[in-house]
Amino acid sequence: MRYRRILPLGLLMMAAALAHAHGPPPVQYGFLVEGAPLDAKAPPPGVPFAPHPGDIVLYDEFNRFFQVVYKWANTSGPTHCAMVIERPNGTPALLELTGPKVITAKVVVMDIETRFKEYPGVVMVRRLRQSLTKDQSRILTEFAHAEVGKSFAVGRVVLQITPFCPRTGLRHELFGKTPLTRNRWFCSELVVSAATKAGVLNTKICCANATYPRDLAYDERVDLSGLYHPPLYWTPGTPR
């Protein structure tokens, strides 16, 4: 009889130990769907979104001014991006360059769910095909916290819509680069540099100062299909 009482207790202790060894289950933040949720009467089939370090987040609020500016730079929406990182306590967060006004934006580490729900447009996510290693995730976290508080690179963004942009041709060969730290950033530059620091991207794939959010969303100019799944729209609701 004593063994019958001890056995269930032992199994419970073993299960608890295994759960602790593998860490807490991933946190789910809404769903990812193929169709834009803002344009659909009912959300299409989707998958739960459990953010992982290295995932790329892309935004578009369809702002007419930004659409014109991006057209001058020979690109289009999405017009903003960020990257999922892991906080030191193991919870997911966003590394993003944002603020009440674009010109005064700062690099921040922020809550994912709050940001997604409050964003006045559509949010897309490109998930990594292969999860980062613990060392890669740690390096990404360290990079993020080292850049927190840095400002928006207004001057270099203006340069992007001039003939001196390092995006193509000889200018790209001479001036295209991926810095691993800067005093000022623009959003896609920050994301590419973060991914490069973590060992996901390299300058043979894309140069940070010559990459726009759309390049990270669609494989038109930079082919990320071997590293990332196609982008899916985020929705807080339950897909049918």
N, C-alpha and C positions, 0 to 999 in steps of 0.2 A: 504493500500500500504506500509505503514511504517513497518508493521509486516512482510510483505513478504520480505523486504530487510534485516530486522534484523535476521530472522530465518536462512537463509544460513550462515550468519556470526557467529551466535551462534553455529551452527553445526560444522563449521570449528574450532572454538575455543575449542569445546569439544573434537574433534578428536585430536587436537594438545596436549591437556592436557592428554588424554589417552596415546598417543604415548610417551610423556615425562615420564609418570608414569611407563610405562613398559620398559623404556630404549630404546636404539638404537637397530635395528635389528641385529642378529648375523652376523659376518663377514664371508664370504665364502672364503676358500682357496682351490681351485681345487676340485677334486673329489676322492672318495674312491671306489675302484673296487676289484672284487674277483680275477681276473687274474693279474699276474705281468705285468705291462705296458711295461717294458723293453723287454719282451719276446713276445709281441703281435704286430702284424702289425697294428691293430686298437684297441683302448681301448674298453674293454667289458662294458656291462651295469654297471652303478655305481650310487652313491648317492653324493650329494654335501657335502663337508667337512666344517662344522662350528665347530671349535675347542672349547672344553669346559674344564674348570679346572678339572684335575684328569685323563684326557685321557692319555694313554701311547703311546709313539712314539717309534718305533723300526727301526733300520737301519741295512743294510748289504751291504757292498761294495765288497764282495767276495774276500777279500785280502787273498792270499795264506798263508802268515805268520800267520795272525790271525786265519785262519782255522786250522792250525796245532796246535797252542797254545790252542785253544778251544777244540780240539780233545784230547790233553793231559789232559785237565780238565774234560773229559767225557761229553762234550756238543758240540754244533755246533751253526751255525747262527740262528737268527740274532746276530750280535756281538756288538751292541751298543744300548742304549736306553735313553729316556728323558721323561719328563712329561710336559703336558700343565698346565700353571698356568694363573692367571689373574693379570695383572699389577694394581697398585693402581688407574690408570685412567680408569679401566674397560676393557682395550683391552687385547686380549690373547697373550701369549708369551710362550717360552720354558724354562724350567729349565733343564740345560744340563751341563755335564762335557765334555769340548771339548777344542781344541786348534790346532795350526798348527802342533804340534807334540804330540803324545799320552803321552809321559813321562812328558811333561811340561803343560799338560791340566789343566784348571781351571774351577771351577763352574761358570757359567754365566747365565744370563737371556737374551734371544736373540729373534730376530724376526723369526716368524714361516715361512712365505712365502719365505724369502730370504734363510733361512737354507735349506728348502726342495728343492728349485730349484737348489741350488749350491751343494747339496750332490751328490757325484759320485757313486751312487748305488741305491738300492731300499729303499723306506720308507714305513713302515706300521703303521697303527694306530689301537689301541684297544680303543673303545669308552666306557665310563661308561654307564651302563644301567640306572642308576638313577643319575641325576645331583647333584652335591654338594650343600649343603645349603650355604647361604651367609656366615655364621660363618665358615664352613669348608673351603670355598674358601679363606676367609681372613686368616685363620690359615696357609693354604698352601702357600699363598703369603708371609706371614711373615717368614715362614720357609725358603723359597727360597732366600729371600733377606738377611737373616741371614747367609746363607752358601756361598753366592757369594764371589768369590776370593779364595776359598779354593782349595787345590792342589789334584793331583791324587795320590792315595795310591799305589805306585809302589810295596812296600814290601808286602802288604797284597794280592795284585793280584798275585804275584809270589807264595805266600803261597797256592793259590788255585790249583796249579798244583803239589802239594806235598802231601804226606800222612797225613800231618797235617791240611789239609783243613777241615773246620767245616761243610761240606756239608751233610754228612751222618753219620749214626751209633751213637756211644757213643760221638764222637767228636761234632756231631750236638747237642746232648742233653746237653752237658756241655758248649759248646762255641758258639752255634748259638744264635744270638741276633740281635735286631734292635735298634741301637743307634739313638737318635733324634738330635744329633749334633756330629760332628767329626772335627778334624783338616784336615783330608784327606779322600777322598772318591774314590770308583770306581762306574761306571755309574749305574748299577742295584741296588747297595746298596743305592745310593742316591735316586733313584726312589722309592724303597720300603719304605725307611725311610720317604720320603715326603708323600707317601700315608698313612702310619701309623700315622704320625703326624696329618693328616687331618681326620683321623677316617675311612678311607676306608679299610685298611688292618690292621692286627694285627699279633702277633708272632705265633698264632695258625694256621694262614694261611700260612705264610712264614717268615723266618728270613732274614733280609737284607743282612747280611754278608755271607749267604749261598745260595744266589739267583743269577742266571745269566740271561742275556737278554732273552735267549730262554725260560726260565721258565715263563717269563712274556708274551711271545708271544703265546705259545701253552700250553694246559692244560694236559701236560704229567706228570709232577712232582708236580706242584702246580695248583690246579683247581681254576681258576678265572672266570669260566663260569657264575657263579651266579652274579658276579659283573660287568663283562665286556663282551661286544660283541666280537665275533671272530675277529681276525685281518684282516684288508683290506689294500690293496696296495693303496698308494697315487699317483695320476697323475694330472699334471697341465692342461691337455687337457679336452675336452668335450666328455664324453662317448657317444657312439651311442645309 
